[in-house]
Amino acid sequence: MTSFPAHLIVIGTSAGGMPALTQLVEQLPASLPAAVLVVQHLSPDSTGEPLVNRLNHHTDLRCQLAVNNMPLEAGTLYLAPPDRHMLVKDDYLLVTKGPRENNYRPAADALFRSAAVHHGPNVIGVVLTGMLHDGTAGLDFIKRCGGTAVVQDPHDAEFPSMPESALHGTDVDYVVPLDMMGRLLLELVGMPSRPLVEASVPEDLRLEASIAERVVGQTYEVDQLGQQVPLTCPDCGGTLWELRQGKMLRYRCHTGHSFTADALLEKTQHAMEETLWVALRMMEERKNLLTSMAVRGEGLWSAQQEEKLNEIKKHINRLRKFLINGQKEEGLPLRNSTEDQPTN
């Protein structure tokens, strides 16, 4: 017999996630009075089925890939399909190809928000090992709706970035290593469920969840969420709105792309770097053209081309030095070990 879950356990993980998930689900029994919903960042061209099969070999929970309109059942683990958001809507799942959030699809933030809006205090959000910031805003959403936030101890995580971001970004209730997390979750879901009080769900989260369900929102709807700012969405080029509700400073465009401030800063930094590399390439091509013109010219014409050539060499060397030094400071690999040599 299956039953509707008294609680939802929503989990976000990325790098190092599958070993962590298998260790966690081994601790959860088939009689778990909760549904477990997992966002594991996957390659868009993967199937997800091998991961479901792997999880099924490590737990008595029923593990399956989420399907649109699938009902929520206790004792069941649902894995978000690759390149699809998994959302909660009342007592069933929505699987959509909505806009990326924090550069991810599926995104833990999208799942956490929808679960919080529809199940409020009966949601337990969990952030495990991974890189960058997905899940941080999501835990804040859960806390604002009365739920519980759990984070893997960063010292226990193979990749501590996601747990550290969550600890920095919101008020976490529990920080535990994986070998203690199953026992904690069993204690939390063993508590009586609490009724969702509609008035306790913040209106901004309710509106964001509604927009995500419909995939794309309207400009007037996003106006209700925040203030339009002179920034553009790095994914679609649209205008961004600044959202200041809760603990997290966030940005979103009306099509639904959403970023924490840290994620937006990182995304724009990468875009700026790519633009500068293109500019460097174009200046190198101009330098080569001026070199050919100077060699073939005579007298005053040749001298003018030599002057332009020397000027562009200075700009090339400055830009190259800026790019190389910036990469060293960020700990990024250099594109070419010879690129810090002067231009001839």
N, C-alpha and C positions, 0 to 999 in steps of 0.2 A: 504494500500500500504506500502511496506517495501522499505527501501533505504539503500545504503551503508553508514556507519557512517563517519562523517567528523572527528571525534575524537575517540580515545580509552581511556577509563578509566580502568586502571588495578589496582586491589586491592589485597593486601596480608594481611591476618590476621590469628590468631591462637587461643590461649586461650581467651575466652570471645568474640569470633568473631561473633557468631550468633546474640546475642542481639545488638551488635554494627552494624552489617549489616542491621538488620531489621530497626533500628532507622535511618540509613543513606538512605536506599532505599525508605522509606516513603517520603523523601524530593524530590525524582526524578520523573518527570512526564513521561507519555507514549510518549510524543513528544520529548523526549531527543534526540538531534542529535548526539548521541554517542552510542557505544556499551560498556557495562560494563562487564569486565572479572574478575572473583573472584577466588582466591586460598584461600581456608579455609582448614587448616590442619585437616584431618579426619582420623579416624581409617581405616586401609586397608580393613577390612571386613565389613565396613558400605556400604550403597547403595547410599547415597547422595540425594535420592528422597525426604525423609521427609524434608530436608533442603530447597530444591527447592519449595516444597509445602508451607512451612512456609514463604518463601520470597514472593511467589505469593499472599499471604494473606495480605501483608503489602505494596504493591506497584502496580502501574499501568504498570510498565515495564513487558515485557514477560520474565519470568525466566525459564531457562531450564538447564538440565545437558548437558555439552559439549559432542559432538560426533565427531569423526574423519571426517575431510573434510566438517564440517558444515560451511555454509557461514556466514560471519559477517553481522549483520543487526543493524541499529539504533533502539533505544528504546528496546533493548534486553539485558538481563543479562545472562551470561554464567557462570556456576559453574563447576570448574574442578572436574572430577570424583575422587573418592577415589583411591589412589595408582596409579595414572596416572598423567603425566605432561600434562598441557594444553599449547600449543604454538600457536603463530600467524605466518601464512605464507601468505603474500600478503593479499588477501581479504577473507581468510577462516582459520579455526582452524585445528591444528594437535593435536591429543590425543595419547600419546605414553607412553610406560613403560620404559623410559630411565633411566640411572643411577641417584641415589639420588643426590641432590645438597644441601649442608649444612645439610645433614642427612634427607632431606624431599623429598617426592614424593606424591602429587604435591608440587612443590617449587615455591614460588613467584619470586625468582631470575630468574628461567628459563622462566617464562611467561614474566616478565618485559624485559628481554634481547631480546626475539624474537619480542615483540611489538615495542621496541625501534629501532631495526634494520630495520623493515619493514615499520614503520610509523613515525619514528623520532620525529619531533617537534609537531606532533599531538597526542602525548601520554601523558597522565596525570597519574603518578604513585602515589598510595595511600597506606600508611602503617597504619594499625589500631592496636588495642590491640593484645597482644600476647607475648609469651616467646621467648627468644634467639634472633637470628640474621637474620632470613630469611627476604628478602626484602631490606636489607641494601645495598648489592652490586647491587641489581636490580635497586634501585633508582639512584645509580651512573651511571649505564648503560644508563638509560633514560636521565639523565642530559648530558652525553657525546654525545648523539644523538640529543640534542636540545629540549628535552621534559621538562615537569614540574613535580616537586616533592612536594607532599603534605603528611603531617604526622599528625596524631591525637595528640593533646596535651597530653603528658604523664600524666599530672595531671588529665585528663579526662578519661584516659584509665583504664579499670579494671585490665589489666596486662600491665604495662608500658615498659616492657623490649624491645619489638620490636620497638616501637616508639623512645625510648631512644637510641637504637643502631643505628637507621637510622639517628637521629640528630647528633650523634657522628661521623658517618661514611661518610656523604656526605653533600653537600650544599643544604639544603632544602629551597624551595621557600615559602611554607606556613605551619604554625603550628596552627591548629585550633581545637576547641572541636567539637564533633559530631553534636551538634545542629546548628552549623554554616557551616558545611562542605557541605551540599547540596546546599546552596546558592552560596558558592564559586565555586563548580563544575559547576553549571549552568552558572556562569559568564565566566568561562574558556572555556567551550564548545560553548558559544555564540560568541566567537571570530572567525574570519575567519580562516579556515584551511590553512596551509602552505604547499607548495610542498616539497616533500622529495628530497633533493639533495644527490644523491648517494655518491658523494665524501665526504660528511660531516659525513658519518657513519664510525667510526673507523674500520680499517681492522681486528683488533683482535676480536671485537665484531661480525663482520660479519662472521668470521671463526668459532667462538664458536657457534653462532646460527646455522650455517650450519651443524656442527658436531652434535648438539642436534637433529636436524631434522632427521639425519640418525642414531641416537641413539648412535653409537660408532664411534670414530675417529681413525686415524692412528698416530703412533708415530711421523712421520715426520711432521704431521699437528700441533701437540702440540708443537713441537720444534719451530714453528713459533710464538707461543704465549708467550713463556717464557723460563726460564733457568731451566734445570734439577737440582734438589737439592738432597742431601743425606737424604731424608725423604721418608717414605712409606705411601701409602694410607691406612687409617684404615679400609676402607670398603672392599678392594680387595687385598691389599698387594702389589700393583704395585708401580712403581716409581712415585714421584710427581714432577710437574713443578711449579716453582714460577712465578706468574703473577704480574707484577708491574704497568700495565697500569691503569690509572685513580687514584682515591683517595684511593681505597681499596687494601690492600695486600691480594692476594688470591693464592690458590693452587688447582691444578687439576691433575688427572691422565689421561692417554690416553683413558681409557674406559669411562670417562665422569664424574666420581665423582668429585665434586667441593666443596671447603670450603673457607670461609674467614679465616683469621689467627686466629680470636677469636674462630670460630667454630671448627677449627682443633685442637687448644689447648685444648678445652673442651673435644672433642672426644678422644684425646690421653690420657688425664688425666683419663677419665673413664676406658679406656682400661688398663692403668697401674694399676689402683686400683684393677680391677678384677684379673689381673695377680698376684698382691701381696696377695690377699685373697686366691688364689689357692696355692701360695707358703706357706702361713701360714697353710693351711689345710694339705699340704704334710709334713711340719715339725711337726705338731701335731701327725700325723700318725707315723712318725719316732720316736718321743718321746715315744709313747705308745709301739712300738716294743722294743725299748731299755729298757724300764721299765720292760717288761716281761723277756727280756734276763738277766737283772741284778738280778732279783729276783730268777731266776732258776740257775744262775751261782754260782760258788764257787771260793774263793781265788782271784788270780790275774785276772782271766777272769771277775769275777764280778766287781772288782775294775775298770777295763778298761771300762766296759759298764756304770758304774756309772759316770766316768769322761766324757764320751761322752754325757750321759744324762744331766749332769749339763751344759755342753757347749751348747747343743741345746735348753735347757730351757732359757738360756740367749738370744739367737737369737730370740726365739719365743716371749719373752717379749718385746724385742726392736722393732720387726716388728709390734706386736700388738699395742704397744704404738704409733708408727708412724702412723698406719692406723687410730686409734681412734682419735688422735690429728688432723690429716689431715681432718677427717670428721667433727670434731667440728669447725675447722677454716672455712670450706666450708659451714657450716650450714646444713650438711646432717644428716639424722637420723642414729643412731648407729645400727649396725646389731644385736647386742645382748648386753643387758645392763650389762651382767657379763663379757664382753670381756676385760674390763680394769683391771680385777683382775689378780694377779700374777699366773703364771703357777706352779702347784704343781708337 
